[in-house]
Amino acid sequence: MSLPSRPRPPREPSHGAEPGAHRTPEARRAAEPGPSQAAGSRCQNGGGNGSGDRRRRPSGQPGRGDLLRFFPSSLEGLRRFVPPWKIVLGACLLGWLLLAGVVGVAYAMTPVPKDPTVAGVRDQGSLIYYRDGKTLIGKIGTQRQNVPLSQVPESVQNAVLSAEDRSFRSNPGFSLTGIIRAVWNNGTGGSRQGGSTITQQLAKNYYSDPNNRTMSRKFKELFISVKLEQRMSKEEILGLYLNTVYFGRNVYGIQAASQEYFHTDVGKLGQDQAALLAGIIQSPNRDPADSANTAYATQRYRYTLDGLVSMGKLGKAQAGGLKARLPKVSPAGGSAFAGQKGYLLRRTLNALQALGITQDMVGKNGYRIVTTWDKDLQEKARRAVEDYKKRKGFGGDVRIGLASVDVRTGEMVAAYGGPDYLRQFFDDAYQSRVQAGSSFKPYVLAAGLRKGIGLRSQFDTRSPITFDGQGNPVRDGQPGGYTVHNDEDEQFGVKDLVFSTARSINTVYVPLGLKAGLGNVVSTAVSAGVPRDSPGLTSGLGGVTLGQAALRPLDQAVGFATFANNGTYVTPHSIRAIYADAAMKKPYKRPVVKRRKAFGPQSAGVAADTTYALQAVVRSGTGTRAQLPDGRPVAGKTGTTNENKAAWFVGYTPQLSTSVAMWRQQGQNFLSLRGIGGYSQVYGGQIPADIWRDYMSYAMRGQPVMQFPPPVWMGQAQRFAKQESKKDRKGKHEHRKHRKHRGQQGGNG
């Protein structure tokens, strides 16, 4: 066997060339060691498997050496750690598969619930209207009014799309660039930007947590957005979005925003108004009514108009014309409870509570509530009181309450409870209780009529007189006696109940009440509408008959309405109907209004005779200043309390019953009215009668002149007085001049 030829030594490379750079391929192959040499070399180096079976790399395929070429010589020591390309490629593929799997699992495990998961997203505040069912008093709760997309004009829809998502009609429901930008800005403390599609915004506001600004929340929104696009049409998504999106001022949804900023329905918005509202969405707390936000609002407004042009929804010339001016928006209204509306809203909430509808339900369920309040009469009640107080220069401690009720229906039409609910929470028409004084006497008269004591019955008007428990005169100082004085001890001799009512004579009404029975007096008052739990209603002897009971103006308006309504009591109420939706077609609930004969079978007769006596009060007695300009029939009663701490006038026509009470209060203390308005003593026939006349003149304007029923003269004409003496006649003469002066002042109460 011949030995292999010895290879030639390699030629020295030229300067600057690598060894073997100029050898031919054959020379290079010849220079390669044989299998045994290669094996021996590897064994000597401690490597290899000794087989010598090494595969060649195909020409053009990258290998480890190719990867190493990218490492600079300074990183020569790191080359040994670079993995082969196959391992790199495999790791990348495996990573992508794992990521895809995680995303797939997360997508599959992200449900889209049938109902929203964000608390309160469906809540709708309730709207409370005046009696016409159209004029709004105020809103309670979340300001959101859902409307179908069909009621939102295309111009409004397009404006929102221009401002928030111009590709809404064609995009898949999400924007990855928007998600990445938002997450990056939030993570680095940058500005909180939008960039989300309308579908993503809906997913955030309706199904996610808008306050969670994490990456996981963003991907959850992405998954929900994709599923929403599969489940719902674009129109359904847009309609839901327009009822959900926030517009600032605690207003949600396009309809509520239209009402808040422009006082109109969404269907009546102009193109410029729609563009301004759409521009608010991105930064809803930057109120365009604030001059500090004018520049920003203008920029957003023009951006929206430019978008409409680019979308082909608005002409360029028209957009240019609209850009010239920014639509004027209504200023933020402040509290819904400011001014007189606060009293109306609070009364409504209390009335709803009595019907089993809590304030929480009112704030969430989107009721439409039609009240009985008349806007014009309510405003007139306010002016009648406040103009008089201003004209007379009354101090802040002078309080006046007014309540007015429809005698046939029991509907409250107006009530003045104070100057401003936010400054005075306590409602002087509904909550304040002051002694009724002589304005309580009609209930005493009605009780006497029920006992058979007719209007023509004769009583002794001397003053003072001491009575026993049965209403019989006794000597002064007799044990158990009750001494009664008329105002300034005026006396008129023997008079019937019509005259005694007109002049409000105490020495007649105390024995009348005692003979009728104090229990009967109380039950008669309660039957007419006075609350049984009124403080002082059960006081003994003359206390009840002279009006020690503390009543509210509302109580007296209702009680006198029973007389005006032929003795029929009607449940007073301030709510006409409650609707569960915006259509307001079928009431969800109505108050239960009861009617009953207040005085039994004799109700009509008792009411007719009482009204006849009360007409004399206005015609010729202590309430002449309450006569109405058109001369229509009026019945009423004045009232003044001990120490002149309160004054009343309560009166009615056949259609309307109104009470006015006046007192002076500092904290819990009641002060005398003496000196108020320039009067040494304030009587019910003065200031209260003047305010009553001012209000009722307006309220009766345009109303038909109706007559009261004639008296039936029920009961018998009984005599409870002795024959007049010379001394009695002398006392009457001494008071003639005084009576003339008192008549000019309005009489006693």
C-alpha positions in Angstrom: 0.0 0.0 0.0 1.5 3.3 -1.1 1.7 6.1 1.4 -0.3 9.2 0.7 1.6 12.0 -0.9 2.7 14.7 1.4 0.7 17.9 0.9 2.5 21.0 -0.2 3.0 23.6 2.4 0.6 26.5 1.9 1.7 29.5 0.1 2.3 32.5 2.2 -0.5 35.0 1.8 0.3 38.4 0.5 0.4 41.3 2.9 -3.0 42.1 4.3 -4.7 38.9 3.1 -5.9 36.2 5.3 -4.2 32.8 5.1 -5.5 30.7 2.3 -7.2 33.6 0.7 -5.4 32.9 -2.7 -5.5 29.1 -2.8 -7.5 27.4 -5.4 -10.4 25.2 -4.3 -8.4 22.1 -5.1 -5.6 23.3 -2.9 -7.9 24.1 -0.1 -9.5 20.6 -0.3 -6.0 19.0 -0.3 -5.0 21.0 2.7 -8.0 19.7 4.7 -7.0 16.9 7.1 -8.3 13.5 6.4 -10.7 11.7 8.6 -8.1 10.2 10.9 -6.3 13.4 11.2 -9.4 15.3 12.0 -10.4 12.7 14.5 -6.9 12.8 16.0 -7.0 16.5 16.2 -10.3 16.6 17.9 -9.2 13.9 20.3 -6.1 15.9 21.1 -8.3 19.0 21.7 -10.6 16.9 23.9 -13.6 17.4 21.7 -15.6 15.5 19.1 -17.0 11.9 19.1 -14.2 10.4 17.1 -16.5 9.4 14.2 -15.1 12.0 11.8 -18.6 12.0 10.1 -19.2 15.8 9.7 -21.8 17.1 7.4 -21.1 20.0 5.2 -23.3 23.1 5.2 -25.0 23.7 1.9 -23.8 26.6 0.0 -25.7 29.8 0.7 -27.2 28.7 4.0 -26.4 30.8 7.1 -24.6 29.2 9.9 -23.2 30.0 13.2 -20.2 31.8 11.6 -22.6 34.1 9.8 -24.2 35.1 13.1 -20.8 35.7 14.6 -19.9 38.1 11.8 -22.3 40.6 13.4 -20.3 40.7 16.6 -17.4 43.3 16.8 -14.0 42.0 17.7 -14.3 43.8 21.1 -17.1 41.3 22.0 -15.0 38.3 20.9 -15.6 36.6 24.3 -19.4 36.7 23.9 -19.5 34.9 20.7 -19.5 31.5 22.3 -22.9 32.4 23.9 -24.7 33.2 20.7 -27.2 30.4 20.0 -27.6 28.9 16.5 -30.2 30.6 14.3 -32.5 27.6 14.5 -32.8 28.0 18.3 -33.5 31.7 17.9 -36.2 31.2 15.3 -37.8 28.5 17.3 -37.8 30.6 20.5 -39.5 33.4 18.6 -42.1 31.1 17.2 -42.8 29.6 20.6 -43.1 33.0 22.2 -45.6 34.1 19.6 -47.6 30.9 20.0 -47.7 31.4 23.8 -48.8 35.0 23.4 -51.5 34.1 20.9 -52.7 31.4 23.3 -52.8 33.8 26.2 -54.7 36.4 24.2 -57.0 33.7 22.9 -57.7 32.4 26.4 -58.2 36.0 27.7 -60.5 36.8 24.8 -62.6 33.7 25.4 -62.8 34.4 29.2 -63.9 38.0 28.7 -67.7 37.9 28.6 -70.0 40.7 27.5 -72.8 40.6 30.1 -76.4 41.3 29.1 -76.6 44.0 31.7 -74.0 46.7 32.3 -71.4 46.1 35.0 -70.7 49.8 35.7 -72.8 51.0 38.6 -75.4 53.6 37.7 -74.8 53.6 34.0 -78.5 53.0 33.4 -79.7 55.4 36.1 -81.9 58.2 34.9 -82.9 61.1 37.0 -86.6 62.0 37.3 -88.1 65.1 35.8 -90.7 67.0 37.8 -93.1 69.2 36.0 -95.7 71.9 36.8 -99.4 71.0 36.4 -99.3 71.5 32.6 -97.0 68.5 32.2 -94.6 70.4 30.0 -92.9 73.1 32.0 -90.0 71.7 34.1 -89.6 72.5 37.8 -86.4 70.5 38.2 -84.5 67.3 37.9 -83.7 64.9 40.7 -80.8 62.4 40.5 -78.6 61.6 37.6 -79.3 63.8 34.6 -79.8 61.3 31.9 -82.8 60.9 29.5 -82.6 58.0 27.2 -83.9 58.5 23.7 -84.0 56.1 20.7 -81.5 56.8 18.0 -84.4 57.5 15.6 -85.0 60.7 17.7 -81.5 61.9 17.2 -81.0 63.8 14.0 -78.3 62.6 11.6 -76.7 66.0 11.9 -76.2 65.3 15.6 -75.0 61.8 15.0 -72.5 62.9 12.4 -71.2 65.7 14.7 -70.4 63.1 17.4 -68.7 60.8 14.9 -66.7 63.7 13.6 -65.4 64.6 17.1 -64.9 61.1 18.4 -64.6 58.4 15.7 -64.7 59.4 12.0 -64.2 55.9 10.8 -66.9 54.5 13.1 -69.0 53.2 10.2 -66.1 51.1 8.7 -63.7 50.3 11.6 -63.7 46.9 13.4 -64.5 48.6 16.7 -61.1 49.1 18.1 -57.9 51.1 17.5 -54.6 49.5 18.6 -52.7 52.7 18.1 -55.1 54.5 20.3 -54.8 51.9 23.0 -50.9 52.0 22.9 -50.9 55.8 23.0 -53.3 56.0 25.9 -51.5 53.3 27.9 -48.1 55.0 27.2 -49.3 58.4 28.3 -51.0 57.1 31.4 -48.0 55.0 32.3 -45.6 57.8 31.9 -47.7 60.5 33.5 -48.5 62.2 30.3 -51.8 63.7 29.4 -54.9 61.4 29.5 -55.8 61.2 25.9 -58.6 59.6 24.0 -58.0 57.8 20.8 -60.4 55.1 21.5 -63.2 54.2 19.1 -66.8 54.8 20.0 -67.2 51.1 20.5 -64.2 51.1 22.9 -65.6 54.1 24.8 -68.9 52.3 25.1 -67.1 49.2 26.4 -65.3 51.4 29.0 -68.4 53.3 30.1 -70.9 50.5 30.1 -69.0 47.2 30.9 -65.6 48.2 32.3 -64.3 50.4 35.1 -63.6 53.9 33.7 -61.5 54.7 36.7 -59.1 51.8 36.1 -56.3 53.0 33.9 -54.2 49.8 33.6 -53.1 47.8 30.6 -55.4 44.9 31.6 -58.4 47.2 31.5 -57.4 48.4 28.0 -57.2 44.9 26.7 -60.5 44.0 28.3 -62.1 46.9 26.6 -60.5 45.7 23.3 -62.0 42.2 23.7 -65.4 43.6 24.7 -65.3 46.0 21.7 -64.7 43.1 19.3 -67.5 41.1 20.7 -69.9 44.1 20.7 -69.2 44.5 17.0 -70.1 40.9 16.5 -73.3 41.0 18.6 -74.7 44.5 17.8 -75.2 46.6 14.8 -73.4 50.0 14.4 -76.8 51.7 14.9 -77.3 49.9 18.2 -73.8 50.7 19.4 -74.2 54.4 18.5 -77.6 54.7 20.1 -76.3 53.1 23.4 -73.3 55.4 23.3 -75.3 58.6 22.8 -77.4 57.7 25.9 -74.3 56.9 28.0 -71.6 59.4 27.2 -70.7 62.1 29.7 -71.1 65.8 28.9 -70.1 67.5 32.2 -72.3 69.2 34.7 -73.4 65.7 36.0 -75.2 65.3 32.6 -75.2 62.0 30.7 -76.6 61.4 27.3 -77.2 63.6 24.3 -80.8 64.5 25.3 -80.0 65.6 28.8 -77.0 67.6 27.4 -79.3 69.3 24.9 -81.6 70.4 27.7 -78.8 71.4 30.0 -76.8 73.5 27.5 -79.5 74.8 25.1 -82.8 74.2 26.9 -84.2 72.2 24.0 -84.7 68.6 22.9 -82.0 66.9 20.9 -84.3 66.8 17.9 -84.3 70.6 17.7 -80.5 71.1 17.9 -78.9 73.2 15.1 -75.8 72.0 13.3 -73.7 74.5 15.3 -75.2 73.4 18.6 -74.6 69.8 17.7 -70.9 70.5 16.9 -70.4 72.3 20.2 -71.9 69.4 22.2 -69.8 66.9 20.3 -66.7 68.8 21.1 -67.4 68.7 24.8 -67.1 64.9 25.0 -63.3 64.7 25.0 -62.9 67.0 28.0 -66.4 67.3 29.6 -65.3 69.2 32.6 -64.0 72.1 30.6 -67.4 73.9 30.5 -67.7 76.1 27.4 -69.8 78.6 29.5 -66.6 79.4 31.4 -64.7 82.1 29.7 -61.4 80.4 30.7 -62.4 77.5 28.4 -63.5 79.6 25.4 -60.3 79.0 23.4 -60.4 75.3 23.9 -64.2 75.1 23.2 -63.6 77.0 19.9 -60.8 74.7 18.9 -62.9 71.6 19.5 -65.9 73.2 17.8 -63.9 74.0 14.6 -62.2 70.6 14.7 -65.7 69.0 14.6 -66.8 71.2 11.8 -63.7 70.4 9.8 -64.3 66.7 10.4 -67.9 67.0 9.0 -66.5 68.6 5.9 -63.9 65.8 5.4 -66.6 63.2 6.0 -68.7 64.8 3.3 -71.5 65.7 5.7 -71.2 69.5 5.6 -70.3 71.9 2.9 -67.0 73.9 3.2 -68.8 77.2 2.8 -71.4 76.3 5.4 -68.7 75.2 7.8 -66.9 78.4 7.3 -70.0 80.4 8.1 -70.5 78.4 11.3 -66.9 78.8 12.4 -67.4 82.6 12.6 -69.3 82.3 15.9 -69.4 80.0 18.8 -73.0 79.0 19.9 -74.0 80.5 23.2 -74.7 78.0 25.9 -76.7 78.4 29.1 -74.6 78.9 32.2 -74.5 76.1 34.8 -77.7 76.3 36.7 -76.2 75.6 40.1 -78.4 73.7 42.6 -81.8 72.6 41.4 -83.1 73.5 44.8 -82.3 77.2 44.6 -85.1 79.7 45.1 -88.8 78.7 45.2 -88.2 75.6 43.1 -86.4 74.0 46.1 -89.6 74.2 48.2 -91.6 72.6 45.3 -89.1 69.8 44.8 -88.9 69.0 48.5 -92.7 68.9 48.8 -92.8 66.6 45.8 -90.2 64.3 47.2 -92.1 64.1 50.5 -95.3 63.4 48.7 -93.6 60.6 46.7 -92.3 59.1 49.9 -95.8 58.9 51.2 -96.7 57.0 48.0 -93.9 54.5 48.6 -91.4 56.0 46.1 -88.1 56.8 47.9 -85.7 59.5 46.9 -83.3 56.9 45.8 -85.9 55.5 43.4 -86.6 59.0 42.1 -82.9 59.5 41.5 -82.4 56.3 39.4 -85.7 55.3 37.8 -86.3 58.1 35.4 -89.9 59.0 36.4 -91.8 61.8 34.8 -93.8 63.4 37.6 -96.6 65.9 36.9 -97.4 68.0 40.0 -100.4 70.2 40.7 -98.4 73.4 41.1 -99.4 76.2 38.8 -96.3 78.1 37.6 -98.0 81.5 37.2 -99.8 81.3 40.6 -96.6 80.2 42.3 -94.8 83.2 40.9 -97.6 85.5 41.9 -97.6 84.1 45.5 -93.9 84.9 45.7 -94.3 88.4 44.4 -97.3 89.1 46.6 -95.3 88.3 49.7 -91.9 89.6 48.8 -93.1 92.8 47.2 -95.1 93.6 50.3 -92.2 92.8 52.6 -89.8 95.0 50.5 -92.3 97.8 50.3 -92.8 97.9 54.1 -89.2 97.3 54.9 -89.8 94.1 56.9 -86.7 92.6 58.6 -85.5 89.1 58.1 -87.3 87.9 61.2 -90.7 88.6 59.8 -92.1 85.3 58.4 -95.0 84.9 56.0 -96.5 81.6 54.8 -99.1 81.2 52.0 -100.9 78.2 50.8 -103.6 77.9 48.1 -105.7 74.9 47.2 -108.3 74.1 44.5 -111.5 73.5 46.5 -113.0 71.0 44.1 -110.0 68.8 43.4 -107.9 69.2 46.5 -104.9 70.1 44.3 -102.3 72.4 45.8 -101.7 75.2 43.2 -99.3 77.5 45.0 -97.5 77.9 48.3 -94.9 80.4 49.5 -92.6 78.8 52.1 -89.7 81.3 52.2 -87.4 83.5 50.1 -84.9 80.7 49.0 -84.8 77.1 49.9 -81.0 77.1 50.1 -81.1 79.9 52.6 -84.1 78.8 54.6 -84.8 75.1 54.5 -87.8 75.3 56.8 -91.0 75.6 54.7 -93.3 78.3 56.2 -96.3 77.0 54.3 -95.9 73.3 54.9 -93.9 73.1 58.2 -94.2 76.2 60.3 -96.9 76.0 62.9 -98.2 79.1 64.6 -101.3 79.7 66.8 -104.4 80.1 64.6 -106.1 82.7 66.9 -109.5 83.7 65.7 -109.0 82.1 62.3 -110.0 78.8 64.2 -113.5 80.1 65.0 -115.2 78.8 61.8 -114.7 75.2 63.2 -116.3 76.3 66.5 -119.3 77.8 64.5 -119.6 74.6 62.5 -119.6 72.5 65.7 -122.4 74.7 67.1 -124.5 74.4 64.0 -124.1 70.6 64.2 -125.5 70.9 67.7 -128.5 72.8 66.6 -127.4 76.3 67.6 -128.5 78.4 64.6 -127.0 81.5 63.2 -129.8 83.6 64.7 -129.0 82.5 68.2 -128.4 85.5 70.6 -125.3 85.9 72.7 -124.0 88.5 75.1 -121.1 90.5 73.8 -120.1 92.2 77.0 -116.4 92.1 77.9 -115.0 90.7 80.2 -117.3 87.8 81.1 -116.4 84.8 83.2 -117.9 81.5 82.2 -118.2 78.1 83.8 -117.5 74.8 82.1 -120.9 74.8 80.4 -120.5 78.2 78.9 -122.8 80.0 81.4 -121.9 83.4 82.8 -120.8 83.4 86.4 -119.6 86.0 88.9 -116.0 87.2 88.5 -113.7 85.3 90.8 -115.9 82.2 91.1 -113.7 79.0 91.4 -113.4 77.1 88.2 -114.5 80.1 86.1 -112.8 81.2 82.9 -112.7 84.9 82.2 -112.8 86.1 78.6 -112.0 89.5 77.1 -112.7 90.9 73.7 -110.0 92.8 71.9 -109.6 96.0 74.0 -112.8 94.9 75.8 -115.1 96.2 73.1 -118.7 95.1 73.4 -121.8 95.4 71.3 -124.7 94.2 73.5 -126.7 91.1 72.5 -125.9 89.9 69.0 -126.4 86.9 66.7 -123.7 84.6 65.4 -123.4 86.3 62.0 -122.5 89.6 63.6 -120.4 88.0 66.3 -118.4 86.2 63.5 -118.0 89.3 61.5 -116.6 91.1 64.5 -114.8 88.1 65.9 -116.2 88.4 69.4 -114.5 86.2 72.0 -117.2 86.5 74.6 -119.6 84.8 72.2 -117.3 82.1 70.8 -116.1 80.8 74.1 -119.6 79.9 75.3 -120.6 78.7 71.9 -117.7 76.2 71.9 -118.5 75.1 75.5 -122.1 74.5 74.7 -121.3 72.7 71.5 -118.7 70.5 73.4 -115.0 71.0 73.1 -114.7 67.4 71.8 -117.2 68.2 69.1 -115.2 71.3 68.2 -112.0 69.3 67.8 -113.7 66.5 65.8 -115.3 69.1 63.5 -111.9 70.8 62.9 -110.3 67.4 62.2 -113.1 66.4 59.8 -112.6 69.6 57.9 -108.9 68.9 57.4 -107.0 70.1 60.6 -104.4 67.5 61.6 -105.4 65.7 64.8 -101.9 66.0 66.2 -101.7 69.8 65.9 -100.1 71.2 69.1 -102.7 72.8 71.4 -105.7 71.3 69.6 -106.9 69.7 72.8 -106.4 72.6 75.2 -109.2 73.0 77.7 -112.0 75.5 78.1 -111.6 78.6 76.0 -108.1 77.6 74.7 -109.6 75.6 71.8 -112.2 78.0 70.8 -109.9 81.0 70.8 -107.4 79.2 68.5 -104.5 78.1 70.7 -103.9 75.2 68.3 -100.7 75.7 66.3 -101.5 75.2 62.6 -99.7 75.5 59.3 -101.0 77.7 56.4 -101.5 74.5 54.5 -103.9 73.1 57.2 -106.0 76.2 57.2 -106.2 76.4 53.4 -107.5 72.8 53.3 -109.9 73.2 56.3 -111.6 76.3 54.7 -111.7 74.5 51.3 -114.0 72.0 52.9 -116.5 74.8 53.7 -116.1 76.2 50.1 -116.8 72.7 48.7 -120.2 72.4 50.3 -118.9 70.5 53.3 -117.0 67.8 51.3 -113.5 67.1 52.3 -111.0 66.3 49.5 -107.6 64.8 50.1 -105.1 67.6 49.5 -102.3 66.5 47.2 -99.5 68.0 45.1 -99.0 65.2 42.5 -101.2 64.5 39.6 -99.5 61.5 38.0 -96.3 59.6 37.9 -95.1 58.1 34.7 -92.4 55.4 34.4 -91.1 56.5 31.0 -90.6 59.5 28.8 -93.6 58.8 26.6 -95.9 59.8 29.5 -98.9 58.0 28.0 -100.0 55.7 30.8 -99.5 56.7 34.4 -97.4 54.4 36.6 -99.1 55.7 39.7 -101.5 58.3 40.9 -102.3 59.5 44.4 -105.4 58.2 46.1 -107.8 61.2 46.4 -110.6 60.6 48.8 -113.8 62.6 49.1 -116.1 62.4 52.1 -118.8 64.4 53.8 -117.0 66.2 56.5 -119.9 66.9 58.8 -122.1 63.9 58.2 -125.6 64.2 56.6 -125.6 67.9 57.5 -122.4 68.7 55.7 -123.9 70.9 53.0 -126.1 72.9 55.4 -123.2 73.4 57.9 -121.0 74.6 55.1 -123.6 76.9 53.7 -124.4 78.6 57.0 -120.7 78.9 58.0 -119.9 80.4 54.6 -122.8 82.9 55.0 -121.3 84.1 58.3 -117.8 84.2 56.9 -119.0 86.4 54.0 -120.1 89.0 56.6 -116.4 89.1 57.8 -115.3 90.4 54.4 -118.4 92.4 53.6 -118.6 94.4 56.8 -116.4 92.9 59.5 -112.7 92.6 60.3 -111.7 91.4 56.8 -113.0 94.2 54.6 -109.6 94.7 53.1 -109.8 91.3 51.5 -112.6 92.3 49.2 -111.7 91.6 45.5 -111.7 94.3 42.9 -114.3 92.6 40.7 -116.8 92.3 43.6 -117.1 88.5 43.5 -118.2 86.8 46.6 -115.5 86.1 49.2 -115.8 84.4 52.6 -113.0 84.4 55.1 -111.8 84.9 58.7 -109.2 87.0 60.3 -107.0 85.8 63.2 -104.8 87.5 65.7 -103.1 85.8 68.7 -102.3 86.8 72.3 -99.5 89.3 72.5 -99.8 89.9 68.8 -97.3 87.1 67.9 -99.2 85.9 64.8 -101.8 87.3 62.4 -103.9 85.3 59.8 -106.3 85.8 57.0 -107.9 82.7 55.5 -110.4 83.1 52.8 -112.0 81.5 49.8 -114.1 81.9 46.7 -116.2 79.0 45.3 -113.1 77.9 43.4 -110.0 78.6 45.5 -109.1 78.6 49.2 -106.0 80.5 50.3 -104.5 81.1 53.7 -101.9 83.7 54.7 -100.1 83.6 58.1 -97.6 86.2 59.4 -95.4 86.0 62.5 -92.1 87.1 63.8 -89.5 84.6 64.8 -85.9 84.6 66.0 -84.6 81.1 66.4 -87.2 79.2 68.3 -88.6 82.4 69.9 -91.8 84.1 68.6 -91.8 87.9 69.0 -94.6 90.4 68.9 -95.6 91.9 65.6 -96.3 95.3 67.2 -94.7 98.1 65.2 -94.3 96.0 62.0 -95.4 97.9 58.9 -96.1 101.0 60.9 -99.0 99.4 62.9 -99.1 99.7 66.6 -100.8 96.3 66.5 -100.9 93.9 63.5 -104.3 92.3 62.9 -105.2 89.6 60.4 -107.4 92.1 58.6 -104.4 94.2 57.7 -101.1 92.9 56.2 -102.3 89.2 55.8 -105.6 90.4 54.2 -103.6 92.8 51.9 -101.4 89.9 50.7 -104.3 87.6 50.3 -106.2 90.2 48.2 -103.1 90.8 45.9 -102.7 87.1 45.3 -106.3 86.2 44.9 -107.0 89.1 42.5 -104.5 87.6 40.1 -105.6 84.0 40.7 -109.3 84.8 40.0 -108.5 86.8 36.9 -110.5 85.4 34.0 -112.3 82.9 36.3 -116.1 82.9 36.2 -117.9 84.7 39.0 -119.6 82.1 41.1 -122.0 82.5 43.9 -122.0 80.7 47.3 -125.1 78.6 48.2 -127.6 80.5 50.3 -127.8 79.8 54.0 -130.2 77.0 55.1 -130.6 78.5 58.6 -130.2 75.1 60.2 -130.6 74.6 63.9 -132.7 76.9 66.1 -132.4 80.5 67.2 -131.5 80.2 70.8 -130.9 82.9 73.4 -127.9 82.8 75.6 -128.0 86.4 76.9 -129.9 88.3 79.4 -131.8 91.5 78.7 -129.6 94.5 78.1 -129.2 96.9 81.0 -128.5 100.7 80.9 -124.9 99.9 81.7 -124.6 97.6 78.7 -126.1 100.3 76.4 -123.7 102.8 77.8 -120.8 100.5 77.1 -122.0 100.1 73.5 -122.1 103.9 73.0 -118.5 104.3 74.4 -117.2 101.9 71.7 -118.9 103.4 68.7 -116.1 105.8 68.0 -113.6 103.1 68.7 -115.3 100.7 66.3 -115.1 103.3 63.5 -111.4 103.7 64.1 -111.0 99.9 64.3 -112.9 99.5 61.0 -110.4 101.7 59.2 -107.5 99.6 60.6 -109.1 96.4 59.5 -110.7 95.3 62.8 -109.5 92.9 65.4 -108.7 89.3 64.7 
